[in-house]
Amino acid sequence: MSPGGKKSRARSPQELCDEIKELLIKSKTKLKSDGTTTKDESISRDLHKIASLAQSFTELRLRSSKKSLLSDFLDQEGVSLWNASGVVRQGSAHDSRVVVAALRLAGFRLMEAGLEPKPDTEALLHILHIASKTGATLSELGHNDTASSVLGCAAKYEEALRNIDDPSGTNHQSRACVTAVYFSTRMEAAWREGNEGLAAFMADKITENDGRLVLLSNHDRETLATKLLDIGKSILRSCYQDSKSASEETKANEAIRWMQKAFSVIEPLDCATNLELAELKRSVLRSLARGYFLSSSQDPENLIRAETALEEVIATIDPSAHNVSSEFQQLRWMKLAVIKRRKAGDTVLLQALQAIIDNLTYSESNLTDVLQELRTLSQYHQLVTSATQYCLHRALQCSWSSDAVERLLISLIFHCSKDDKHDRAIQDLHASFKELDDVEFELLKAPATACITLLWQYGDRHYHAGRWKEAADWFSCGTHSIFTSLGPVSSSKCFRKAALAHLKRKDYAHAGSIIRRCPDTEATTQYVTFLIAVYQAIKSIRNMVHAANFDRKMILLACRLAHDLDMKNLLLNVLKALLETLNFRENVENISEAMALVRCIIRLIVKLLGEPAADLDRLVVALLHHLKIAVTIAESCEQPALLARDVSWLWRTAYNCAIQACSDWEDREDQISDIFDAARRLLELYALHAAVDVDQATYIYLVNASFASASGRVMSFRRLRSQTDSIEPEKYRDLFNEVNQSLQRITKILREDKVSQEDLPRLESSLQILRIFIVETACHLSDWTTVLATVEEASRSDRDSLETYEAFADVLWENKNCPIHVLFTALEATLQACLARGHFSLEKFARWLRAMSIILLTRATDADRSKALGYVDQAIAVMEEHGAAKDGGDLLYPLDERQWLLSTAYNTGLECLHASMVDEAKRWFECSTIICRFVPDGRQRAEKISITYSDLLARYPTR
């Protein structure tokens, strides 16, 4: 509508043509001007207006179905604008795409306006070609609506062209080319608009018509394949950028379909003479390989297709021209990724890695890429070793920098240390060292130090784990000639470390041959030589004892020599060997000599134990072994009086050693207990066979040794229980037997009055602790009979302390499986002990009394209620005496326990009253009234209880 509200008058073709002429003159003037042509927005507006007017002219012409005289003029002007677009595109120094698109649009619309009402084949071919190019140009700029309008017109011309018969086939090729351009333009435009379905439909119309494809020129095929490939690559890129709309595999499969179409278009063409076509074909294959790789999780066969595509690309590479190209090196990396994903064998993987290494241009980053890739293949140990060695060989062959060789060597050493086959790892290292030595490559000090440090580290790791041969091999690697830059000091240290490792595995001959390769001017070398000699001497002593012509005088001479040289370890082994020669079980005459040797050995062991950094594991085992031999000798002697002094020395030594071990040794409770037990057995033998009366102190030591042995085993067992959840019942039974035997042993000594009255209380405390141990172990065995017997035995003793009963109660209270009657017995004994001794914890007393009262009231018998009432009376007596006692601001007799006593007494009284037990109810109410004095607001509570009791009492007749 016009501003005045009137409908605008339709313009005639002549008026439209006149307006077009004016705009054309104006536009051509601007196009001829220099400078800012392509940046002038007014020219684009004028051209778009021309296109709009020309479109209106076309619509009027179509209605009249007569050719206008103005059509030829418009057609000529359209051709002129179209040609001008080419000039502007080629000649402008600025971005001219907007103006070119406007010129093409105006030119197309003018040529369309000048078209015959019924155009022939050539006219249709021309206008369809112009429409396709115009639509493509507009689509590239994002003018999708205008492009769709133009391509919609092109669709009509394509249909008209399709309906024209060409029996002679004169225009077959041109029709095929123009139609392919139209379809590819529609395909691109639809893809840019996001209409993937239409784009795929147009692509199918092109590629599925083999008759049309055959007629296309190589250039047209190349252009079409490029468009198809670009769409496929854009889909493939979205796999990496966005995975929300579709899964990665789905997008990859879609991309594959587009790229397969591109490949089908150019596959029949000969690429040998056309370099651009060959490059396009390689690009299609590369993209196909990526797509196959990404979609391989859905279809594992795609990995084989990807590898085939990559091999086809790699086969086209000219080694002389492209061998160092990063692009083609990337193809080899891609092939390796494909091979890894399809889990190929070691040989195939190694070949792929070797291809990468062969074509590697050395740089820090490239070498780092190779080493990082090898780390991802750590599960293929031998493959990584071979690849690293190959890379090292390549570095030497191609004269890479010394830094590269050093990095590869350190990486190889690190990798070989992970090999589970030690001999193979050492062989691999020696092979690489030899290759470096063959080319006279010498490591600088810094990298050589790094390598030696690694070798020592791995050797020390094996050494501390007790793998002596493996440790020696790693240390020996450090003696290779490639490390000569570090000087003889480094190699000597490696030789010494290797010799010590062989010494540990008792290969003295090998250790000796290695240490002889060190300069004899070094003190450390002489020390290792000395150690080897000592151990060889010890071995010779042992071999000498078992020789056929052995004479004991030889041992005595060796013993004197070791003593003179103060060689304690050698002397110890000599004495052991000498002891083995004495068969004291069959020859009584040798008993005294054997005991003397045992004493010497034990004295020597005790001295060695006192030295810093003593080998406790070995020495403690030796001490226990020879103490056991001493006990055996003493027990088997038919004339024990002859060994009295020896036995006396032995038990004192064992006892003192165990006492010292209690403070010096950690986590060795069992071994300390064994020493105490040996001292106890020797003490018993000494007391049994002594020529004179044994003093009381001896029995005190006997009690202490027996108690200490049992206590140590209990401590060890507690630590074991804290570390593991399941312990065999037999171990509990063994521990119970040992503790019980100790208890019986000490009880017997005390019963026979072997000690003075002054020492009796202290020794009886040992019995109290052993009873606690028995209750603890019996609970784990669920031997409740023993628990009851032990508790009752303690209650019969006047000397058992209150702490003993508290320990009983704590042990049984924590045991969830403890029967009620057992717990009650322990609590009752504890409570009685508390009351008898008058010194106890008010809090614990209250808790125990509460537990016992609950048990008694739960039974609900007259006797049990009466007993419970007695305990409540005891609680009242305690509160009357200690009710006001406080610790800081808190009452020592807990308030919650007082409240519980009050409520329990009151409720029990009610229950008795309802059961017509008026006298008993009266006693309970009296107790509750008394307890009110020890709780807050006691007076008011007592009054309420009294009123309630009186009201209830009135309801029941008294007897």
Secondary structure, DSSP 8 states (H G I E B T S, - for coil): --TTS-------HHHHHHHHHHHHHHHHHHHHS-SSGGG-HHHHHHHHHHHHHHHHHHHHHHHHTS--TTHHHHHHHHHHHHHHHHHHHHH-SS--HHHHHHHHHHHHHHHHHTS-SS--HHHHHHHHHHHHHHHHHHHHTT-HHHHHHHHHHHHHHHHHHHHS--TT-TTHHHHHHHHHHHHHHHHHHHHHHT-HHHHHHHHHHHHT-HHHHHHS-HHHHHHHHHHHHHHHHHHHHHHHH--SSS-HHHHHHHHHHHHHHHHHHHTTS--SS-HHHHHHHHHHHHHHHHHHHHTTTT-THHHHHHHHHHHHHHHT--HHHHTT-HHHHHHHHHHHHHHHHTT--HHHHHHHHHHHHHT----HHHHHHHHHHHHHTTTSHHHHHHHHHHHHHHHHHTT--HHHHHHHHHHHHHHHTT-S-HHHHHHHHHHHHHHHHHTT----HHHHHHHHHHHHHHHHHHHHTT-HHHHHHHHHHTTSGGGGGG-HHHHHHHHHHHHHHHHHTT-HHHHHHHHTTS-TT-HHHHHHHHHHHHHHHHHHHHHHHTSTT--HHHHHHHHHHHHHTT-HHHHHHHHHHHHHT--TTT-TTHHHHHHHHHHHHHHHHHHHHTSTT--HHHHHHHHHHHHHHHHHHHHH-S-GGGGHHHHHHHHHHHHHHHHHHHHH-SS-HHHHHHHHHHHHHHHHHHHHH-SS---HHHHHHHHHHHHHHHHHHHHHHHHHHHH-S---HHHHHHHHHHHHHHHHHHHHHHHTT-S-TTTHHHHHHHHHHHHHHHHHHHHHTT-HHHHHHHHHHHHH-SS--HHHHHHHHHHHHH-TT--HHHHHHHHHHHHHHHHHH----HHHHHHHHHHHHHHHHHH--HHHHHHHHHHHHHHHHHHHHHTT-EETTEESS-HHHHHHHHHHHHHHHHHHHHTT-HHHHHHHHHHHHHHGGGSTTHHHHHHHHHHHHHHHHHHS---
